[in-house]
Amino acid sequence: MSAVAAPVYAPDRGSRPIAAISVTGGTRRLDVDRIGARLCAAARAITRSLSV
């Protein structure tokens, strides 16, 4: 089993995460490097959208 997670921050909460996006799956089926980068990008996009 493998897991990847990325925190989501809100601008008014400083450096405290308000949520996390996570994906789990079998080690053979989950490409951690590929999905991890995309998951982090999604978390950053959500964080940016909360600051607007």
Contacts in CASP RR format, 6 or more apart in sequence:
PFRMAT RR
TARGET T0000
AUTHOR 0000-0000-0000
METHOD contacts of the structure
MODEL  1
MSAVAAPVYAPDRGSRPIAAISVTGGTRRLDVDRIGARLCAAARAITRSL
SV
1 24 0 8 1.000
1 25 0 8 1.000
1 26 0 8 1.000
1 27 0 8 1.000
2 24 0 8 1.000
2 25 0 8 1.000
2 26 0 8 1.000
2 27 0 8 1.000
2 30 0 8 1.000
2 32 0 8 1.000
3 22 0 8 1.000
3 23 0 8 1.000
3 24 0 8 1.000
3 25 0 8 1.000
4 22 0 8 1.000
4 23 0 8 1.000
4 24 0 8 1.000
4 30 0 8 1.000
4 32 0 8 1.000
4 35 0 8 1.000
4 36 0 8 1.000
4 39 0 8 1.000
5 20 0 8 1.000
5 21 0 8 1.000
5 22 0 8 1.000
5 23 0 8 1.000
5 39 0 8 1.000
6 20 0 8 1.000
6 21 0 8 1.000
6 22 0 8 1.000
6 36 0 8 1.000
6 39 0 8 1.000
6 40 0 8 1.000
6 42 0 8 1.000
6 43 0 8 1.000
7 17 0 8 1.000
7 19 0 8 1.000
7 20 0 8 1.000
7 43 0 8 1.000
8 17 0 8 1.000
8 18 0 8 1.000
8 19 0 8 1.000
8 20 0 8 1.000
8 21 0 8 1.000
8 43 0 8 1.000
8 46 0 8 1.000
8 47 0 8 1.000
8 50 0 8 1.000
9 15 0 8 1.000
9 16 0 8 1.000
9 17 0 8 1.000
9 18 0 8 1.000
9 47 0 8 1.000
9 50 0 8 1.000
10 18 0 8 1.000
10 47 0 8 1.000
10 50 0 8 1.000
11 47 0 8 1.000
11 50 0 8 1.000
11 51 0 8 1.000
19 46 0 8 1.000
20 43 0 8 1.000
21 39 0 8 1.000
21 42 0 8 1.000
21 43 0 8 1.000
21 46 0 8 1.000
22 39 0 8 1.000
23 30 0 8 1.000
23 35 0 8 1.000
23 36 0 8 1.000
23 39 0 8 1.000
24 30 0 8 1.000
END
